[in-house]
Structures are given as C-alpha cells and as structure tokens.
Amino acid sequence: MLQAADAAEFAVLERALKADTRKGVAQAVEAARRRLAADAEERRRVAALYSFQASVGSGVILGLDEVGRGPLAGPLTIGGVVLPDEPQVLGLNDSKQIPEAKRRAISDEVRATAIAWTIQHIPPERIDELGMSACLRQAFRAAIDDIEARGVKVDAILLDGNPLHLDPREVNVVKGDAKCASIAAASIIAKVERDSLMCEYAELYPEYGFEKNKGYGSGAHIDAIAQFGLSPIHRRSFCHFEVQETLF
C-alpha cells in the first residue's frame, strides 16, 4: 500500500503506522516519503517548463526542435508538438538528458497527450544537395505547414537555438529543449523517431553499427567507412576523409 500510495493516502498510512516500531515498516514508510518527495519535485520542474513556455508565447504554441544535425549518416529529423496546458507530461526534458529506456514511454505520452504533433525527415541526399542551413529551414517550414494543415491555428512558434526567420510568429529560445515544454516534447519525439529509423538502417547496413552510433562519427563508424566505403544513407558532403567510394 505504501508503494502505491499517493500523497493523501500516504498521510493516512503514516499516521496509522506511527506506533509500529518494526524496522521493515519504518523503511517502507521512509521509501514512500522519498518517492513522493521526488514525484513532487518532478512535478514542480515540469510545471516550470510549462510556465516558461507561457511567458514567451501565448495562445496555441507550437514547439519545434531538430535532431541529427551532425551525423555522417541518416536523415535530419524535425519534431513539432502543440501541447495542451493540462495534463502536463512528466519527464519532459532535453532528449539527450533522458535515459534511452525512458524516452520511448515519454514520447508515447507526448503523442497521446498533444493537440497535434509532426515528424519531418530530410534525407541525406537532400542534405548533400542543399546544405544543412537550407534543409533546416525546409524541415521547420514543413513541420509548421503540416500542423496547420491539421486545422490547428498556431499563435506562436518556439524554436530551439538560433533564429531562422521562417515566420513572423517565431520566437527563439536558447537551450529551449531544457526550458520549454513544447520544445522538449518535440526534441523527444524527434530523437525517438530518428533513433528507431537508424536501428532499421542497421539491419540493412550492419557493417556500420548504426544501432549504436545512430550515424554519428564514432571511431568504429569511421573505421567501417574506411573498410566498406559509403552506404546509400551516408551524407557524402560530411565524409571528407579518405574512404572507398561505396560497396553498394
């Protein structure tokens, strides 16, 4: 009962067990107290992300973030999320700060809770053709258009990082994925989606260890490129070191 109790239930149990001197009971009460304190602190932290979002934007807010800007292989991926004020999604944070084992569950909750969400991928060949700056603008624009095509009228667009001057509603938030609820949510769904895609590519091109490096330039990944050349999902413009052209 202590393990499952909410704050009100714990207060009743704590009073009922106050006279019980058994060590195991005392430990169970203390464990429940710590659990509830941690839960309350997490709720305060997440509430601050929602409060910050409300302080920099008003009305219907679309948060946007990207993952996969720097890898040698795989797509650039953009997430976009419009969150309601309630219920608040616990666990929201910069996706890089969330253990992989927890990211999937939080991503699923974001998708289930959001008023609207979108994922946009820009493939490697497009990155090679246009360059990263143009691809970022294209992907963010596509995310905005997709959300609004669903009938969601957006009042403010919050972007992590530097200004892109995409839209007059744009508000740029430095380190927004750690400060702002909707940007954090966009970061999480984008990372989960891209990581899953790179694991699928790992089955097609097992030589490169994409399930581990997700396309980033680890030592083992660069050694594999030197041995096997470039796969169809490598960004050739990012691979300036000497490699075999391709085995595919």
Solvent accessible surface area in square Angstrom, and as a share of the most:
residue,aa,sasa,rsa
1,M,178,0.80
2,L,20,0.10
3,Q,162,0.72
4,A,89,0.69
5,A,3,0.02
6,D,77,0.40
7,A,70,0.54
8,A,75,0.58
9,E,91,0.41
10,F,17,0.07
11,A,37,0.29
12,V,86,0.50
13,L,27,0.13
14,E,58,0.26
15,R,163,0.59
16,A,79,0.61
17,L,48,0.24
18,K,177,0.75
19,A,93,0.72
20,D,41,0.21
21,T,132,0.76
22,R,159,0.58
23,K,154,0.65
24,G,48,0.46
25,V,27,0.15
26,A,57,0.44
27,Q,105,0.47
28,A,42,0.33
29,V,16,0.09
30,E,66,0.30
31,A,47,0.37
32,A,3,0.03
33,R,96,0.35
34,R,144,0.53
35,R,92,0.34
36,L,28,0.14
37,A,59,0.46
38,A,64,0.50
39,D,51,0.27
40,A,39,0.30
41,E,93,0.42
42,E,46,0.21
43,R,130,0.47
44,R,146,0.53
45,R,74,0.27
46,V,0,0.00
47,A,37,0.29
48,A,55,0.43
49,L,10,0.05
50,Y,18,0.07
51,S,72,0.46
52,F,67,0.28
53,Q,11,0.05
54,A,72,0.55
55,S,85,0.55
56,V,50,0.29
57,G,10,0.10
58,S,85,0.55
59,G,62,0.60
60,V,51,0.29
61,I,13,0.07
62,L,0,0.00
63,G,0,0.00
64,L,0,0.00
65,D,8,0.04
66,E,34,0.15
67,V,24,0.14
68,G,3,0.03
69,R,116,0.42
70,G,47,0.45
71,P,0,0.00
72,L,19,0.10
73,A,0,0.00
74,G,0,0.00
75,P,5,0.03
76,L,0,0.00
77,T,0,0.00
78,I,0,0.00
79,G,0,0.00
80,G,0,0.00
81,V,0,0.00
82,V,1,0.01
83,L,12,0.06
84,P,27,0.17
85,D,116,0.60
86,E,120,0.54
87,P,90,0.56
88,Q,54,0.24
89,V,1,0.00
90,L,52,0.26
91,G,19,0.18
92,L,0,0.00
93,N,37,0.19
94,D,13,0.07
95,S,2,0.01
96,K,140,0.59
97,Q,121,0.54
98,I,11,0.06
99,P,79,0.49
100,E,115,0.52
101,A,99,0.76
102,K,122,0.52
103,R,22,0.08
104,R,122,0.44
105,A,66,0.51
106,I,19,0.10
107,S,0,0.00
108,D,76,0.39
109,E,78,0.35
110,V,0,0.00
111,R,62,0.23
112,A,91,0.71
113,T,25,0.15
114,A,17,0.13
115,I,98,0.50
116,A,9,0.07
117,W,72,0.25
118,T,2,0.01
119,I,31,0.16
120,Q,39,0.17
121,H,71,0.32
122,I,12,0.06
123,P,55,0.34
124,P,9,0.06
125,E,110,0.50
126,R,86,0.31
127,I,2,0.01
128,D,49,0.25
129,E,118,0.53
130,L,71,0.35
131,G,31,0.30
132,M,34,0.15
133,S,84,0.54
134,A,43,0.33
135,C,0,0.00
136,L,9,0.04
137,R,102,0.37
138,Q,67,0.30
139,A,0,0.00
140,F,6,0.03
141,R,76,0.28
142,A,36,0.28
143,A,0,0.00
144,I,0,0.00
145,D,71,0.37
146,D,41,0.21
147,I,0,0.00
148,E,58,0.26
149,A,87,0.68
150,R,134,0.49
151,G,70,0.67
152,V,22,0.13
153,K,158,0.67
154,V,2,0.01
155,D,64,0.33
156,A,9,0.07
157,I,1,0.00
158,L,0,0.00
159,L,1,0.01
160,D,34,0.18
161,G,25,0.24
162,N,118,0.61
163,P,74,0.47
164,L,33,0.16
165,H,148,0.66
166,L,26,0.13
167,D,19,0.10
168,P,139,0.87
169,R,67,0.24
170,E,30,0.13
171,V,49,0.28
172,N,48,0.25
173,V,8,0.05
174,V,100,0.57
175,K,145,0.61
176,G,0,0.00
177,D,13,0.07
178,A,49,0.38
179,K,82,0.35
180,C,0,0.00
181,A,0,0.00
182,S,0,0.00
183,I,0,0.00
184,A,0,0.00
185,A,0,0.00
186,A,0,0.00
187,S,2,0.01
188,I,0,0.00
189,I,0,0.00
190,A,0,0.00
191,K,38,0.16
192,V,9,0.05
193,E,56,0.25
194,R,4,0.02
195,D,17,0.09
196,S,36,0.23
197,L,43,0.21
198,M,0,0.00
199,C,52,0.31
200,E,106,0.48
201,Y,49,0.19
202,A,9,0.07
203,E,147,0.66
204,L,118,0.59
205,Y,30,0.12
206,P,89,0.56
207,E,66,0.30
208,Y,4,0.02
209,G,18,0.17
210,F,0,0.00
211,E,75,0.33
212,K,170,0.72
213,N,21,0.11
214,K,26,0.11
215,G,0,0.00
216,Y,100,0.38
217,G,38,0.37
218,S,47,0.30
219,G,54,0.52
220,A,79,0.62
221,H,0,0.00
222,I,66,0.33
223,D,97,0.50
224,A,9,0.07
225,I,0,0.00
226,A,57,0.44
227,Q,116,0.51
228,F,52,0.21
229,G,0,0.00
230,L,7,0.03
231,S,1,0.01
232,P,75,0.47
233,I,13,0.06
234,H,5,0.02
235,R,0,0.00
236,R,103,0.38
237,S,46,0.30
238,F,58,0.24
239,C,11,0.07
240,H,158,0.71
241,F,72,0.30
242,E,168,0.75
243,V,38,0.22
244,Q,80,0.36
245,E,116,0.52
246,T,49,0.29
247,L,108,0.54
248,F,105,0.44
